[in-house]
Amino acid sequence: MENKTKLKGLSDIYRFFRKNQTPIYFISPTAYNVLGLGQWVQSFKYVTYFDSFDGEHFRVTNPKLNGEREFQSMEEMVNYLLSHKETADLIEANGKGKLLTVMFDEKTEQIADSLGLEMALPSASLRNRIDSKIVTTQLANEADVASAPNLVDVKASSFQELMELASSNNLGTNLVVQTPYGDSGKTTFFIRSQADWDKNADKIVGETLKVMKYINHIPGTVEAVATRCGTLVGPLQTDITGYEELTPYKGGWCGNDIFPDLLKGEQRDKIISMVKAMGNTLYKNGYRGTFCFDYLVDTDDGEVYLGEINPRISGASPLTNLVTSKYGGAPLMLFHLLEFMDVDFEIDVEEIQKRWADYGSWTQLVLKHTEDQVRMISKAPKSGIWRLQDDGNIEFLRKSIDWSNVGDEDSAFYLRIYGEGEYSYLGADMGILVTCGRMQSDDRELLPRAHSWINAINNQFEYKALDELEVPFIPNEPVRKML
């Protein structure tokens, strides 16, 4: 039933969510993307594939796996969880309500409808349309938001044809080529020679392309929420990408950091205005709620550009919600939920956003398995608070269900993804580390403390080779994306 009371300001919003009786189910491989949101929202539940908390998180349900399974996508895993009897039993016991997730498709919507759940997200078809890098560029043009010099909606069947297209549009000979869909750098190709083309041609030929002029740049991201009252913009983040200690993928995303000195003055103001304009344009086109705006800062002339839009809860969400709640008194995701909670509201976007204008430095690192071999994990670090010691080793201090107890740069919250009895493989997301302070320098090099934490966490894992196992399970096409 629709709530006829109009919420005016944060006090009303706090009270509304504190007394919320509409169950909200977050279903995903892990709870990480919106971990801690349950502290703000009554009747919030997590249903996850990975048991990161050894069954001890009172809001988390981990449906038992019905035999060994292989998932081809994150959407398939979400659909499995949503279809599971234990999930149906949870909904039966707690009531029908809203569904949140990171990745989903039309099948997810059908299953949710059959369970009496309403999607607290824009439709899969709309998200899929906006997710196209080509459509994003077109929407940015509509919003008067600048992209790096580019050419969209073209095809190239040879290196020569690509260079002719670039030349006729003054893009130079050092190019960035993207196919419409992809994540973590896997469908972004840097082409400046015939050899570069030959290496990637099988992924480019036949695809509709976005071709960009390569610029020397700093990549970053910012999460925002498009609402009926305007677009709220979270704190700016820099991307942590491509470090071989963290990811096997060249240019692959492996974390973010937030720090107060990031892009002060005119550049910061311009990015925020670009995000607001993009959010307002998305809302006019039917999209509401959370989206991620990836930006590029040209290090040669200081110009800022849109990189791409991720129309979803994303890997930037955890740090965004941490900072906006810790320093601003309200996680950004609350305003996403408001758009889908059948309640009218009125907020002063500018006043709310000022609340998190002053904040500290935080970093998240996503640790992927970087070795090209499949092994069974025989020991894995626990989720909770860890402390880095002077000798470079780490000590487990206590169990914790989120990062709220991290107090200094020598302590960190670790969320385990893959644990004992599961299989590691190239590119698997093993776990995530959240800590105060920066892990990356202004020159985009990992700081010594980052190396110490990465090495120490990796040293907590122990493995068994497949030939040591009686009946090994070898995943053929495991899910590569968990966040």
Salt bridges, closest charged atoms under 4 A:
ASP12 OD1 - ARG15 NH1 3.07
ASP54 OD1 - ARG416 NH2 3.02
GLU56 OE1 - LYS399 NZ 2.90
ASP89 OD2 - LYS85 NZ 2.85
GLU118 OE1 - LYS98 NZ 2.59
ASP131 OD2 - ARG312 NH2 2.67
ASP183 OD1 - LYS186 NZ 3.19
ASP202 OD1 - LYS203 NZ 3.86
GLU245 OE2 - HIS451 ND1 3.10
ASP261 OD1 - LYS264 NZ 3.10
GLU303 OE2 - LYS270 NZ 2.43
GLU308 OE1 - LYS133 NZ 3.90
GLU339 OE2 - ARG228 NE 3.22
GLU339 OE1 - ARG288 NH1 3.67
ASP342 OD2 - LYS98 NZ 2.86
ASP344 OD1 - ARG228 NH1 3.58
GLU346 OE1 - LYS6 NZ 3.07
GLU350 OE2 - LYS276 NZ 3.37
GLU351 OE2 - LYS354 NZ 3.26
GLU371 OE2 - ARG375 NH2 3.27
ASP408 OD2 - ARG387 NH2 3.22
GLU409 OE1 - ARG449 NE 3.73
ASP429 OD1 - LYS368 NZ 2.55
ASP442 OD1 - ARG438 NH1 2.95
